[in-house]
C-alpha cells in the first residue's frame, strides 16, 4: 500500500460559538451531538468555545476548547517501584500506589535524604461495576513551575537510589480543575450522509499503519484511530486487533469474550455498541475441533478473554497477554505475507478449503485465495488426524451478542473492538471491572489507565441516529485529557445515548482534510495503529 506523507497544519474552522457559564449537566435523552450545554469539566463558570465546519454533506467537525491553564497546577516527581519506565508499552503506567504505612515510610525516607516528599491519598469514583473509594497512597516530591525543573529533580531522586516519574497535577482528575481541555468531535448524520464510514487496517493485519496514512491511501475526508491492538512483539503480531475485528462483513479477529465493539452497518448509515462473544470450529468427516482464535499468534491472547485453560485467566484482563500452549488458530489471506513461525503443525488449505499440505513447522506464505490452520501443543495430534491431504475442511465462525443472539455481519458491516462501555440508553454505564480494566492486586494500573486523565478516543450514537467520534487530547499542559469517568460524562453531555471507549493514549489521532488536527501524545509524534475508522466521500 502506498503511503502519503501528510502535513500537520491546523484545519480552518467555520462557525464559532462561545459557551460560558452554562450548566454542566442537562437532562439525558433529549440532547443531540451538537447540543450547546457546556462540557461537564471543571467549574460551571469556565469559558468554552465550539468551532464547527462541514467536511461534506452529513459530516461536521466541531472543536471544543474549555477552560484555560490553571495556575494551581504544577509539575512534580511521583515516586515509583520499577515497572513503568522499562515497559515496552509506552502507555503502561508506573507502579506508584502503596498502602498508607508503606507510603508514609517511603516519604519519611526521602525526607531524610533531603527531598521535599509527601504521601497523598488517592480516591476514585464509583462506576457501574466497581465500588471505587481509596485506591491507595502515592508519594510525590516537590512542586515545580516547569517540566524541566521537575526532570532535574527526578535525576536527583534516581541518583539517590530511588525511582520516579515526572507528572503534572492537572492530569490527576480533580473536579475543581479549570482546564484546559481540547476535544474534536466528528458527527455523521445518516439523513444527509452519502459517503461511507469504513474500518480499515492497511495492507495486512500483522503490521501497523498511522491513521494519516490509512486516511490518505483511502482518500478519506476524516478519520480516527479505532480499536486496541498488539504493540509488543512478545504479545503477538504488532498491529493485530486485540479484540474483535470485522471488516467488510468478515471476522478477521475474534472478540475478547464479552467486551463491547462498535458495530458500523450499511457503510455508516447506522451504528451501535454491542457486547460480543464468538465460537469457531473446524469440521471434517463428522469430527469437529474447536477454534481458539483467528489471525493471531497461537498461544498469545492479548487482553485475555479467550478460553478455558488460558493463563492467568480466561476473563478479560486489559493490557495483559494471556498464554495457552494448546491452541488451534485459523489464518486468512488478510493476515500478512507469511503466517507465524514456530513449533507445531500447519494445515495449508486452497480456496475451497482442501488440504494442500501439512507443515511440520508452522509458518510460511499462503496460496492465492487460500488459508491455513495452525495447531500447537495437544492440538497438533488432533489437527494432524483431521487434515489429510486432499480432505476438505470446513471452517465456521459465529458471533453472538450479549443476549446470545447470532450476529451475522453483511458485506457492509465493520466492527472494531472497544472498552469499557461509557453510556447505555442515555445513562452513565461505566464498566471497567467487566471489561478487564480492574487488575487484581494492582491498583496502580487502574490509577494510571482509568483514574488519571489521558488522551481518549470515544465513539457512540445519539438519539437522532447519528454516529459520533470524539478525540480528547491529553498528557500536556495545553489539554489535560479525560479520566474514564469524565469520558462517560462528556459522551453523555454531547447527547450520546450509547458510547464506548476506543483505544487512547498515544494512539488517539484525528485526521481531517489530509491533516492530523489533534496533538498525538507520543514523543515521536503520530503512532502507527492497528485499525482506523475512515469517513470516505461519496463514490461517483
N, C-alpha and C positions, 0 to 999 in steps of 0.2 A: 504494500500500500504506500503510495506516495504521500509524503508529509509536507505540509506548508508551514513555514515559519510565520507566525502572526505577531503583530506588534502589541504593545501594552498600553497604548494611549487610551485616555478615557473616552467613553461614548458620550456624545452630546445628547442631553435630555431636553424634553419639552416643557410641559406644564409644571409649575412649581406650586405646591400647596403647603402652607405653614400650618402646623397643628400644635398649638401651645396651650397647655393647661386643661386639655380635655380629659375626661375621666379615663383612667387606665383600663377599666373593665366596662363591658356593656353586656346586655343580655345575650346569651348564646342562642343560636338558631335563626336569628333574623339579620345576621350580618353577611356580607359578601366580601370577596378578597380585596376589593378596593375600598373597604369601609374606612371611615375617617376617624374612628376612635383611636386615640393615641396608643402606642405600644405600652404594654404593662411592664415597663422597665424603669426603675428609679422613681423619684417623687413625681407627683402629677403635674407640677409646675414646669417641668423641663420643656425646652424648646424642641420642636420636632418638625422636620421638613420632609415632604414627599414630592419627588420629581418623576413625572411619568412621560413615556413616549410609546408610540405604537410601532412595533417592529414589523408587523404585517397584519393584514386583517385577522382579527380574533386573537392577537397576541400583544400584550402590553408588558412593558418593563417599568417597574417602579423602584426607585432608590429611596430608602428611608434612612434619614440621619437623625438621631435623637441624642440630646444632651451635649455636653462638652467635657473637656478634660477636667477631672475632679481634683482640686488642689489637695484633698485629703489623701489621695493615693500616693504611694511611694514604692520604691524598689527595696527588696530585702533578700537575705540569703536564708533558704529553708534547709535545715539540716536533714540528712537522709542516710539510710543504710545503703550499701551497694545494690544496684539493680537497674535503676532508671537510665543513668548515663551510658551504660555499656550495652543496653538492649539494642538488637538490630532493628527494632521497630521505633522510629523516631517519635511516635505518639505515645509510647509506653511511659506512664508516669513513674517518677521515683517512688520508692517505698518510704513514706515520710511519717505515717501516723503510728503512735505507740499508745500504751496505756499511760495514765497520768503520772504514776510513780516513775516510769522509765523516762518520760519527757522531762519531768522535774529534775531527775538525776542528770540527764544529759545537759540541760540548760545550766545547772549548777557547775558542772564540769567545764563547760565552755566559759562561763563567767570567771571561773578560777584561772583559766588560761588567757584572760584579758578581753573576752568578747562580750558585746552587749547582747546577751541571749535572753530569750523569754519563752515560756511554754504557753501555748494557746489552745483552748478547747475548740473543736470543730463539730458543729451540729449540722445535720442535713434534713431537708424537708421530707415529710411522709409522701409516699406515692401510692398508686393504686394497690401495689403488691409488695411494698416494702415499708416497714414501720418508721424508718428514719430515726431521728434522735442523735445522740452523740456517736460520731464515728471514731473519735479518738482525740489525741492531743498531738500537735505539731510543735516543733521548736524552730524559732526564727531568730535571726541575728541581724541587728542594726536596722536603720531606716535611712534610705539614700534617695537623693533627688534625681539621680541618673542611673541608668543601667550599667554604665562603665564603672561608676563608683562601687556599685554592688558587686560587679565582677571582680574588681580588685580585692574586695573583702573576701569573696569566695576563694580566691587564690591563697589568702592568708589562712582561711579555715582549712583548706586542703593541706597546706604546708605544716599545719599544726597537728595533722593526723586524722582529721575528720572528713566527712563528705557532705556536700551540699549543692544546691542548685539556686540560680538566681530566679526570682519570681516577682511579679508586680501585684500589689494588693488589690488592684481593680479587677483581677481575674478570680477573686475569692467568691464573689457572688452575693455580696451584701445588698439587701433591698434598698438601702439608703444611698447607694452609689448614684452619681449624677452623670455617668457616661464617660466617653461617648460610645454609641452603638451605630453600626452601619450595616444595613441589610439591603439585598436586592431581591425583588420579587417578580417572577415571570408568571403571568396569568394567561391561560389558554381557554378561550370561550368557544365551546363546540357549536354554538349557534352561528358564528361567523367565521370560524377557523376552517380553512380549506387546504391547509398543509398536512403534515404528518408529524406526530410525536413518536419517535423511534428510539429503541435502546440499541446501542452499538458497542462492540468490544474490540474493533480493529480487525487486522488480518487473521488473527487466531486467538484462542482462549488463553494460551500459556504465556503470553507476553503482555506488557503494559504499554499504554499509549497516553499521551496527555489529552485532556479534554479539547484543547485548542486544535490539536492535530486531527482528532476524530471529527470535530466540527468542520474543520477546513476541508478535509477529504470528502465529506458528505455534502458540502455546500450548505451547512446548517445556518439558519438565521440566528439561533441561540442554542445554548447547551449548558448542562450542569453535570457534575460528577454524579455517579449513581451508587451502586451497592458496595459492600465490603468485599475485599479481595485478599489473596495471599500476597504478602510482601517479602517475607524472608524465605529464601530457597530451602531452608531446613524445614519449612512448614508445607512445602509443596511447590507447585509451579507458580512463580510470581505472575500475577495477572488473573489467575483462576478465581472466579467468583467464590467467596467464602459464604455460600448460601445459594438460594435458588437463582437460576438464570434461564429464562425462556426468551428466545429470540426468534421472531417470525414464526411463532407457534411451536417451536422445537425446544424441548427440555435439554439444555446443554450443561446444566449444573444442578445437582439435587439440592433440596432445601436443607437448612439447619432445622431439624424437626420442630414444627410448631411455631416457628418465628414468622413475622409478617413479611409480606412482599408487596411492592407497588405493582398492581396489575393494570396495564395500559391496553385497552381494547380498541379495535377499529381505527388504528392509526392515531389514537388520541382523542377520539370522539367521546370516550368515557374512560374513567379510571376508578380504582377502588383500592383500599388497603385490605388484604386478606391474609390470614394465617394459613400456612400450608404444611402438609406432610406429603410423603411420597412412598411409593412402593415400586420395585422393579424386579424382574425375573427374566431368566433365560430358559427356554424350553426346547426339548427335542426328544422324540420317541417316548413321550409320556412322562419324561423326567423334567423336573423344574429345579433350578438353582436360584437362590435369592441374590439380587444385585445389591451391592453396598454403596455404589457411587457411580457418577458419570463425569468423565473428563477431569479426573484429578489423580494425583499420585496415590497408588494404593497404600493403605496403612496410615496416611496422614489426613486427619479430618479437622480442618481449620474451623474454629468456633464451635467444634464438637457438635452435639445434637445428631449423632449418627445412629448406631445400632447397638444392641446388647453385645457386650464383650469389649467395647471401646474403653480405653483408659485415659484419664481417670473417671470419665463419666460418659453416659450416653445422652445426657441432657445438654441443652445449650450452655456454653461457657465462653463468653466473648473474649477474643484475643488469646485464646488458648488453643493449641494444636493437640487434639486427642490422637491416640495411636491404636492400631489393631493389626497384629501380624497376619491375620487370616481374612483376606478380602477378595472380592470379585468386583471389578470396575470395568464399565463399558467406555469405549473411546469412539468418537466420531471424527470425521474429516476436519471439523472446526477446531479440534484441539491444537494442532500445530503440525510442523513438518515431520515430526517424529514423536512417537509415544514414549512415555518414561521408561528408562532403562533400569534393570535390577533383577534380582533373583526371582524365580517363579516361572510361570508359563504364560504365553500369549497366543490366543487363537485369532488368526487373521482371517477376516471374512470379506467376500466380494460384495458387490452392490445388492445382491439378492440374499445375502446372509449365509452363503455357503462357505464352509471352512476351506481355505486355500492352503494353510499350513499351520503348524504349531511351533512357535519359537520357544526353545527350551530356556533361553534367557530373554526376559521381557525387553521390549524397546525396538523401534525401527519405524520406517515410513509405512504408510497405509496405501493400498492400491487405489486407483482412481475410483471414487464412489464407494469405497469400502469402509470397513470399520474393524474394531477388534474388541476382544475381551481379555483382560489381564487378571491372573489369579496369583495369590501369594499364600504361603503357609499351608494350612489344611485344605484350602480351596483348590490347590494345584491338582490333587488327585481327582477331585470331582469334575473340574473342567476338562482335564485330560480324558477322562472316561466319556464325557458327553461330546466333545468336539472331535469327532472322527473326520478325517479328510473327506470332503465332498458332502458331508452332512449339513443340512440346513438348520441353523439355529434361529430361533425366534426371540428377539429382544423386545420386551414390553416394559413401559414405564407408565405410571399413573400418578397424577397429583390429586390431593384431596384438601378441601378446606376444613376449617375448624368444626364444621358440622358433620364431617365425614362424607360430604358430597363430592363426587368426582368433578375435577376441573379439567375441561377439555379445551385447551387453547386453540384458537383458529389461527390461520397464517398471519392475520393482522394483529396478533396479541404478543406483547412483550411483558416479562415480569422481571423486576430487579429486586434483590434482597434488601431488607431494611431492619430496623430495630433500634431502640424499643418503640412500641406504639406510643403516641402522644395524645391524640384526641380520638374519641369514638362517639358518634351520634351527638356531636356538639358539646360533649363534656370532657373535661380532663381525664385521660385514661393512660397513665404513665406506667410502663411495665418493665422496669429494669430487672427485677428478680426473675420473672417468667422468661425473659429473653437472654439471660445469662450474663447480665452486667453486674450482678452481685457475686463477688468471689468469696467463697467461704474462707475465713481466717485471713483475709487480705483486704481490710478496709481502705488501705492506701490506694488500691486500684480503683475502687468506687470513687474515692476522693478526687483522683486525677481525671477520671473519664466521665463520670456522671455529675458529681457535685460541682466541680470547678467550671468556670467559663472556658469555652473552646470555640474555634470555628465550627460551624454546623451547616449541614445541608438538610433541608426538610422537604417533604412532599405530601400533598393531600388534595382533597376535593372540597368544594364549598356547596352551599345549599342550592346554588344555581347550576350545579353540574360541571363547574369549571375545574380544571386541573391547575394546581398552584405549586410552583417550585421556588424554594427560598434558599438563599445563601446568607449567612451572617459571618462577617469577618471577625477574627479574634487573634489572641496572642500578640497583641500590640497595644500601644497606648492610644492609637487612633480609633480602635474599635475593640471593645472588651470581650466580645464573644458572648455566648449563652451557655448556661448550665442546661441539663436535660429538662429540668422542671421549667426553667424560663422558656426553653424552646416550645414546650407544650402550651404555655400561656400565650406566647407570641403567635403560634399557629391558630389558636382559638380566637385571638383578637383580630386576626386577619380574615376571620369568617370561615375557617376550615371546619367542616363537620367531621371529617376523618383525616388523620395525619399520622405520619411516622417519620422517624429519624433515618436519614440515609448515612452513608459514610461521611465523616467530617474530618476535623483536624487539618493536617496538611493536604488532604485530598480535596477540601472544599474549593470549588472553582466554578465560576460562571463566565461564559463567553457570550458576547452579543456582537453581531455585525463584524465578525472576524477578529475581535479583540477580547482579551481577558479583562473583564471590567472590575473584578474584585481584587483583593490583595492576598493571594495564597501565602500561607504562613511558613512554609519550609524555607530555610535559609537559602537554598539553591534555587528557589522560585517554584514554578508550576510542577506539581508532582505527576508523573505518569500513573494512571489508574487502571482498574480492571475493565470498567464499562462506564458509559455515559448516556444521558438522556438528551436526544437531539431534536430540536424543533426545525423541521425541514419546510421549505417553501412549497407552494402548490406546484405539482408536476404539470408541465404543459403537454 
